[in-house]
Each structure stands twice: as C-alpha cells, then as structure tokens.
Amino acid sequence: MLSSLVLVKVAVTLAVVVGLTLIAEHVSARLAGLLAGFPHGIAIVLYFIGHEQGVGFATAAAMAAVGGLAANMAHALGFAALARGRGWAAAMRAGIGAIVAFLTVAALMRVMAPGPLAGAAITAVALLGAAAVMRGADDAGVAEKPRLTFGALLLRAGVAAALVTLITGIASAVGPYWAGLLSGFPVVTFPLLLLIQARHGRAPVTTMVKAYPFGLTALIVYTLSVAWAFPRLGMGWGTLAGLTASLVWMATATRLRAVVQNRLGMSL
C-alpha cells in the first residue's frame, strides 16, 4: 500500500514538473513564473497529508499554510538574489541559499502563529514587497530551445517527488502547523529553478521570479478555500473546490491586470 502511494505521488509530481519545464523552455519563462504560483505543489502535498493523516490534520495544515506562503516568496527572492552564472555549482549555491531563506521565514511564522486571515495579510504584504523589489528586472526568455532529455527529466522529477514524499512523510512527526508551513515549499518550482539556472543562467530565473508574486496570489486563494472546504467536502472535492477557486481567481485577476495595464500604459 505504501509503495503504491509513493508511486502515485511520483507520477503526479512528474506530470506537473515536466509540463512546467516545457512551458519555461519552449513557450515563456514569464508564463512559467505565473504558473509556478498556481497551487499544484501545495495541492499535491496537502492532499496526500490528508489522505495519510486525516481531514482534520489537513485542515489545520492548510490554515497554517496561508501565512507560510510568505516563506515561499522568500525562497524565490533568495534564489534570484543568489543566481549567478551557469552550471550546477551555481545552481546549488542559489538553491541552498533559497532553502535557508524559506526555513528562516517559516520559523518566524511558526513563532508568530497567525490565523488564516492574519496569515493571508502577512503573505499579501510579502508579495507586494517582492513585486516592488523585482519591478525593475528585465524580462528574458530562454535563449536556447533544448530537447527535454531523459536525464534532465528524471532529475527534476526525482527532486520534486522526493520533496513531496519527505514533507508528507514527516507530517505526523512535526505536527499540523509545521506540516502546513512546509507544504508551502515550492516542490515543483524548486527543481525547475535549479535546472533553468544551471542551463540558462540568471536572466530567465529573474524573469520567473518577477512574475511569481502575482501567480502566488492563487496559493492564498487555494489555502483559504481548502481550509474551509476540507472539513465540509472532504479531501477530493475540497481539493477540486480549491483548484477551481484558484483558477477563477487567476482568470479574473489576469483580466483585470490587463485592463489596468492598458489604461495606465505600463507593466504591473
């Protein structure tokens, strides 16, 4: 039973990671940044936490995750700040620094222990600050259009699947609050950032992170939605309700953003 569940985690994570990477390398790094904020990673983690620990545990974790998303933003900013040059050594340095940034902010949120609404406000302020910091960054795509190799696919999917398995595996030991904070770790985006940094350098990484705050608003909507929906609808329908709410939010916010940009004649 355990091995089957692990295989399901790996398969689901693989599909999402490969899709995001294809978009980043063959469509748009900016679009990948927006989609990186969509709640695929946190949805996977919270669903499996609920499957293994129960709906009550997952609900408490979702409430904690709302504020913990500020740590997700800190991770992205940390990675962008440390992204220098190309190659795996440079990517690993940026990755380690980003993990430290995430854990530092997560620990601070654990001490503060805000409720869902206060946590949402804290995360919103963090996103606004990050957007201001990244506003001057240039948009850049991936210069090369390389073929997706089996080795690269295996690496990024393996890292993401390992993170999902680790976080869901230690949930019972660390309790629902820390499980919720850790569920906000960008399990899907992190290996993508590593790969993009190693293969293409700093420019497309900063483009992704520049778009990240806007995309991450969908995670606030998702975590608030599932915190309400899990105890009422269960894990499956609750997850679907959260994803639907996030999709509606992203469609509406994207449209409103485009209207404002057209009227102001500037990029937001």
Buried (B, 14 or more C-beta within 10 A) or exposed (E): EEEEBBEEBBEBBBEBBBBBBEBBBBEBBBBBBBBBBBBBBBBBBBBBBBBBBBBEBBBBBBBBBBBBBBBBBBBBBBBBBBBEEBEBEBBEBBBEBBBBBBBBBBEBBBEEEBEBEEBBBBBBEBBEBBBEBBEEBEBBBBEEEEEEEEEBBEBBBBBBBBBBBBBBBEBEEEBBBBBBBBBBBBBBBBBBBBBBBBBBBBBBBBBBBBBBBBBBBBBBBBBBBBBBBBBEBBBEEBBBBBBEBBBEBBEEBEEEEEEEEEEEEEEE
